[in-house]
């Protein structure tokens, strides 16, 4: 059929066929754990009930055990007892057989008692079966629990088949502790079996609707229409016939009685048919279009992301690596490499938001139910534009139709119109800022301008442009008072200029006018007028204009910009509304039928999708499905985008049919995480790329699809939780930091126990793990109990269901999850409790974690915790000696070594990471900012015993320039902006990214440059007041930890400027100055009178201080005063 290409693609088609004996959908065996003979277990009456009912609910009562008990009571011989036990799958050990032969009655009584106990505990069996079904559903997003019926057997090409032709989906529910079996679902065909039969030439087709019939109706109908071709019994009531492969010899179809209850995965035909179509059309090599020169991809992203006309729409905040991933995915085939906790799902939903706004279409697929549920949740109100087609028990009629009803109501009553602007990765004002800061190095007056401006700014209640303009007009040929003046500027200026009165007597009126103007214009000025004039003396209006422009561009980095999701909702809604409003009469009629079907909910979801696929394409821009979903209604490149989430867990043959349907392919995943799971089958391999590459992600990597790493871990609140993964899996390119709130707590706890790996379990570790979970159940919102071995996981599950009802309740509520290392990917929890299980005698290289691919499983397992991971282990690193020939075993041993280190030694591992946020060379400007900030803050915090300042403070894989710690907890953090990003937009965005990442981890961080420091200095210093530090610390300070005295309040800085008497002063000036002196003396007398009448709470030290100050004033030498005045002039 495929001529020359048949051999090349045969491995893909074989892996889609899935016909190995391990798959119960092609060969069923009874084990009374996951597969049960319905007739034998539940009896004839229960069989008849489900056989004739379209929907049913009945209690799971094991009638076979009741019958066995009755029969055992009357059994008289050793042989009779053994026969009864064998017939009912109740085999006993050889030792028990000997006891039965030697002491018949006593041993029979013990066996009867055990059967009676098993009957009373039968609920456990159904809990474990339901738990297994849920595990598979969580893992591959398919509900697997079914009744299988109308069994057929035959041999095809030496392969033996014994399988049900049809299935009916069922669910187990518990009411007051009693298990019930329910089914309201349609009958569905065993797609795998039908495909195999048709491929062998049997031509099995169903030209009628079998889905709504009961089992008995369907069997009778098939017996009627196929009676001449096949020998179908009129009824299949009776026990399931047990066959081994070698028992089946027939080459034609034989039909058999019986119904089984078990774990089945019957779908599989669509993907193979689609793949055959792709191969026949020779399209498989055209799915990805790859450029040889990868720089094309890199520069396309950079040119787009910094294009002033381009922006993104974001419904969740992003970082720069996520922005690059979105831009890349919108324009070209892209791998979004998302290590654990790096915001992969946020990136996907932002990508979907852009697809919606730009009027495009997309399909999102994942094998992982958890991944799709996260997307559903994060899409919020935009999920109404997404049709979820999930092959899961959760896709019931009610849950399927409810959101569609709400969507139709939204559309049919829509009447608003909206416009929207995208969010730019670097805003226009930030772009101008980056361009502007380069001028700093070119302006020799930069520091002078800043100092003058902010001296005025910090000494006025409110600074206006008029204030600055006025300062620039002040004459330089008069004396201004040096000391800060709280009031009466006019008198201070007049007093300061007495020394020059002889020279400027004729200009007295002019001076008086200037003084009055200053008092009027700067009446709230709190600084030194002399210093102010000196600072502005070399400046002109162009300098201030330059600074004003500079300050207006000073960017705000704190905001996380998001697009209003309601506006996006209305824009997309308007587009769909207009489309429906312009339907042709024929299509409008179809829409009416579609809407009625939605509101009635008369069709099963899969039938609804097939019948109305043409309208679904018009109404739903986004389809969300699994790789097993039947998407035959869509064709090559009909979608604009295909997004494959967790693509490292999708087999190549399952993923390619979906990618084929889209123009642009986006694969999200992590090649360092787990490969796809082989739950029921063994894969076919060969020497071709399709036979060697398992996952879709690996295939895309092998072709050279452009990849972007999401480089920041947000999940873990402790860097230690990701230290090992960052170093050994991501070459220290992954940023992970401690949360400020968790800075002093330990995230990894290792418990060494004296356990043993015996009978596929480690009892000691299991019990310790359960005890730890029990102890912490109410301390953490969510806990995962993780076993490094599947058998250990089953043992723990059994223990919990048997002995810990409150933990069982936590499992039902989702507060506790039990996982093994094979199925934990996609899950996360606040606390992870792990049992390694193995001991020194275990052959690690043959375990899941030690064989090829085990290192990926290890990476997943150790990266699930948000707050803490507790590891219980018997095995030591020194117990593993045979590791040189296995990279996976060797890495597992390295991890054990890591666990055996102290907490401080584990932290040291992080210091080998590269701090990518170390800025480029700063601009060459004269700035002592870092030294000044350290000096000023250091002086303030010096009295506080519990406060210290640390430079280059490590918080994981990155450092903070300066951190003030209170009680060893980060209180205030500072990043120094040295303008190294001048003329480099990407460098600016990376610096901003660095800042936002720290903020996301709750570090109270302030960016400081010369401008911000001068502007906000007073506010910053207020952070270190005793009250604010005490509020953060929550402790009382010692009496000596008082704030340092403010220099500006010391008496020597409050003295008036006095000048010597001059006999040459004119009478007019003498009168004026005498009046001022008299007023000053009156003021002093008034002050003394008030002081005498104050309450006795005034301290002696304060009075002494005043006296000392007064004495100091009277002793000042007039000659020294004159020198001081001349110096200031």
C-alpha positions, 0 to 999 in steps of 0.5 A, a space after each residue: 500500500 505504501 510502496 517504497 515508504 512502507 518499510 520506513 513508516 511500518 514501525 509507526 503503524 505497528 505502534 499505533 496498532 497496539 495488538 500485544 497480548 498485554 492489552 486486554 482489549 485484544 486478549 482478556 484474562 481474568 485476575 480478580 484484581 483488574 478483570 472480573 467475570 461478571 456472571 461468576 462474581 455477581 450472580 445470574 440476577 445481577 447479570 440479567 439486570 445489566 444485560 437488559 438495562 440501558 442505564 443501571 445502578 446496583 450494589 457490588 455484592 460478591 454473590 460468588 463468595 456467599 455461594 461458596 460459603 454455602 457450598 463449603 459448609 456442605 463439602 465432605 471431602 478434601 477433593 471437593 473443597 479443592 475443587 470449590 476453591 479452584 472454581 472460585 479463584 480461591 487457591 490456597 498454599 501447599 502448606 494449607 493443602 497438607 493441613 486440610 488433608 491431615 486435619 480436614 474439619 479444622 482446616 476447612 473451618 479456618 478456610 471458611 472463616 477467611 472467605 467470610 472475612 474476605 467477603 466482609 472486606 470486599 469493599 477494599 477490592 473495589 476501592 483499589 480498582 477505582 483507584 487504579 482507574 483514576 490513576 490511568 485517567 489522570 495519566 492518559 486522560 481516558 476513563 478505562 473502566 468498562 464492561 466488555 461483552 460479545 467476546 470473539 476469538 480467532 488467530 490472525 497471522 499467528 497472533 491470537 485474539 480473544 476480546 470483546 467487540 463492544 464496551 459499556 463505560 461504568 463508574 464505581 461510586 460509594 454510598 455510606 461505604 457501600 460500592 455501587 456500579 453505575 452506567 448511563 453511557 452509550 455502548 461503544 465499539 472496540 476500535 482496536 479489535 475492529 481495526 484488526 479484523 478489517 485489516 485482516 479482511 473481515 469487513 466489519 461495519 455497523 450501519 445502524 446506531 448501536 450506541 443507545 441499545 441495551 446489551 441484550 438488544 444489541 446482541 439480538 439485533 446482531 444475531 439477526 442481521 449477521 446470522 447468515 455470516 457468523 454464528 452469534 448466540 441469541 444470548 450471551 448470559 453465562 460465565 466468561 470462558 477462560 482461554 489461554 493463547 494456545 487454546 485458540 486455534 480457529 481462523 474464523 470468528 467464534 463468538 462466546 458468552 460472558 461479560 467482564 468488568 475491567 480496565 480497558 482502553 478500546 480507542 485507537 483507530 482514528 490515529 492510525 487511519 490519520 497516519 495512513 492518510 499522512 503516509 499515503 500523501 507523502 506528507 510526514 516529512 512536510 509536517 515540520 518546515 525547518 531552516 538550516 540557519 537557526 539565526 533566522 529564528 533568533 533574529 526574527 524573535 528579537 526584531 519582532 519583540 522590540 518592534 515598536 508596533 508589536 505587542 502581546 496580550 496577556 491574561 497572566 503576568 509574564 517574564 522575558 523568556 515567556 514573552 520570547 516563547 509567545 512571540 516565537 510561537 506566534 510566528 514559527 514552529 517552536 519548542 517551549 522548553 519548560 522545566 518544572 515550575 517555570 510557568 509553561 501553562 501560563 505561557 500557553 494560555 497567554 499564547 491562546 489569548 493572542 490567538 483569540 484576539 488576532 482571530 486565529 484558530 488553534 488546537 491544544 492537545 495533551 495526554 495528561 489530564 492534569 495539564 488540560 485541566 490547568 489550561 481550562 482553569 487558567 483560561 478563566 472567562 475565555 474558556 467559553 471559546 474553547 471546546 473541550 473534547 476529552 475522552 474521559 468519564 468527566 465528559 458527561 452530557 451535563 458537564 459537556 453541554 453546560 458551558 456551551 449553553 452559557 456561550 450561546 446565551 452570551 453570543 445571542 445577547 451580545 450587543 457591545 463593541 470594544 477595542 484593545 491595545 496590546 502590551 509591549 515587552 518594552 513600553 514606548 516610555 521605557 524605550 525612550 529611557 534606554 535611549 536617553 540614559 546614554 546621554 548621562 555619560 556625555 553630560 559633564 554636569 550630570 551629577 551637578 544637575 542632579 544634586 541641585 535639583 534634588 536639593 531643592 526637591 527635598 526641601 520644598 513641600 511641592 516643587 514646581 517648574 516655576 520654582 526652578 525657573 525662579 531659582 535660576 534668576 536669583 542674583 549671585 552678588 548678595 549673601 544668602 543665609 547658610 543655615 536652614 530657616 524655618 520662617 522669616 526668610 526676608 529678615 535672614 537675608 537682610 541680616 546676612 547682608 549687613 557686612 556688605 552694607 556699605 557697598 550696597 547701601 544704594 541698592 538697599 531697596 533692590 535688596 529688600 525687594 529681592 528678599 521679599 520675593 524670595 520669602 514669597 516664592 520660597 516660603 516653605 523652603 527648609 534648606 540653606 539658601 546659600 547652598 541652594 544658590 551655589 548648587 544652581 550657580 553653574 546651571 542654566 535653563 537648558 540643563 534643567 530642561 534636560 533633567 526634566 525630560 530625563 525624569 519624565 522618562 524614569 520607568 516604573 518597573 513594579 507593575 505587572 501589566 495584564 490585558 483586561 480579560 473581559 475586553 478580550 472576551 468581548 472582542 472575540 465575542 463580537 467577531 463570532 457574533 458577526 459571523 453567526 449574524 451573517 450566516 446563510 439561511 441554510 447555515 442559520 437553520 443548522 445553527 437553530 438545530 445546533 442550539 436546540 440540541 445543546 439546550 436539550 442535551 439529547 446527544 452523547 458528546 461524541 455524536 454531537 461533535 460529529 453531527 455539528 462539526 461544521 458549526 463547531 469550526 465556526 463557533 469555537 476558535 480553540 479545540 482542546 483534546 487528547 491525542 486519542 480524540 477522533 478529529 476526523 472532521 478536521 483536515 490538513 492545516 485547517 487550524 492556524 496553530 497546534 499546541 502540544 502540551 507535555 509533548 515529552 509524554 506523547 508518543 511520536 505516532 500519537 502526536 504527528 496526526 494532530 500537528 498535521 492539522 495545523 500550519 504552525 506547530 508549538 510543542 511545550 514540554 521538557 526533554 529532561 522529564 519523563 518519556 511516554 508511558 507504556 501502560 499496556 503494551 511493548 513498543 516496536 522499534 527499529 533502526 529508523 528515526 521513528 523506531 528510535 525516538 519515543 516522544 514527539 518532543 524528542 522527534 522535534 528536537 532531532 529535526 532542529 525545531 527552534 527551542 526557547 527555555 523558560 528559565 525561572 522556577 516559580 513553583 519551589 519556595 526553596 532553592 534547595 528543592 531544585 538545586 540538584 535538578 538545576 545543576 545536573 539536568 539544566 546545566 545551571 541555566 535554570 533560575 531558582 531562588 528562595 522565597 523571602 518568607 521561607 528564607 530560614 526554613 529547611 526544605 529537604 529532610 532525610 530520614 534514614 531507616 533500617 528497612 529492607 526490600 523484601 517481597 516487593 515492598 519496604 514495610 518500615 519505609 512505608 509505615 514511616 511515610 504514612 506516619 509523616 503524612 498523618 502528622 502533616 495532613 493538616 499542616 499542608 494544603 496538599 501532600 503527595 506520598 511518592 514511592 520510587 517503586 510501583 509495588 511499594 506504591 500499591 502496598 501503601 495504598 492497600 495499607 491506607 484503605 485498610 487502616 487509615 480512613 481519614 487518609 482515605 478521606 483525604 485521598 477522595 478530597 484531593 488533599 492527599 495523592 499517592 503516586 509512584 515514580 512512573 506516574 507523578 509527572 504533572 502533579 505538584 504539592 506543598 509537601 512531598 513525602 518519598 519512600 525510596 524503598 530499595 536497600 543495599 541488596 537491590 539491583 538498582 540498574 534493573 529498577 525504573 529509576 536505574 534503567 535507561 530513562 530513569 534519570 528523567 523520572 528522577 528529575 520529575 520526582 524530586 521537583 514536585 514539592 513547593 515547600 518541603 520534601 521528606 525522603 525516607 531511605 534505607 539505601 545509601 550511596 555507598 551501597 551502589 557499586 555497579 554504576 559505571 555502565 549506567 548513566 541513570 544508575 550513576 545519577 541516582 547514586 549522585 542524588 543519594 550523595 546529595 541527600 547525605 550532605 548537610 544542609 549547608 553543603 547542599 547550599 554550596 552546590 548552588 554557588 557553582 551556578 552562573 549569575 546571569 544577571 550580572 550587568 555589563 560594564 556600567 556607564 562611565 559616570 562619576 557616582 559613588 552611589 553604592 558607597 554612599 547608600 552603604 554608609 548612610 544605611 549602615 550608620 542608621 542601623 548600627 545601634 540595632 543588634 538584630 539588623 545587619 547589611 549584606 552585599 551580594 546576598 545569595 538567594 539561590 542561583 542569583 544574588 541581590 546587590 544589597 540586603 538589610 536583614 532583620 533577625 536574619 530575614 530579608 527586610 529591604 533589598 536593593 538593586 543598583 542600576 548603573 545604566 549598563 543597559 544604555 542603548 540595549 533594549 534586551 539588557 534593560 528587559 533582562 534587568 527588569 526581569 531580574 527585579 520582577 522575579 525577586 518581587 514574585 518571591 516576596 523580596 521587598 526590593 528597591 531599584 536604586 540609581 543616582 536619581 531614585 536615591 536623591 529623590 527617595 532618600 528620606 522615604 528609604 531612611 524612614 524604613 529603618 526607623 525603630 518602629 518600622 523595624 520593630 513592626 517587621 521583627 515583632 520584637 521589642 528593641 533594647 533602650 540603647 537602640 534609639 534612632 541617631 540624632 538628626 544632624 539638622 536639629 543640633 544647636 550648632 546648625 541652628 545658630 543665626 549668622 551674626 556679623 560684627 558691629 560696624 560704626 560706619 553703618 548708616 543711621 537708617 541701617 542702624 535703626 533697622 537692625 536695632 529693631 531686628 535685635 529688639 524683636 529677637 530679644 523679645 522672642 528670647 524673653 518670651 521663650 524663657 517665660 514659656 519654658 518656666 511655665 512648662 510642666 515638670 516633665 521637661 528633663 534636666 538634660 534638655 535645660 542643660 542643653 539649652 544653657 550650653 547652647 546659649 553659652 556657646 552663642 555668647 562666646 563666639 568670637 566676632 573675628 571668627 564669625 567674620 571669617 565664616 561669613 566671608 568664607 560662605 560669601 
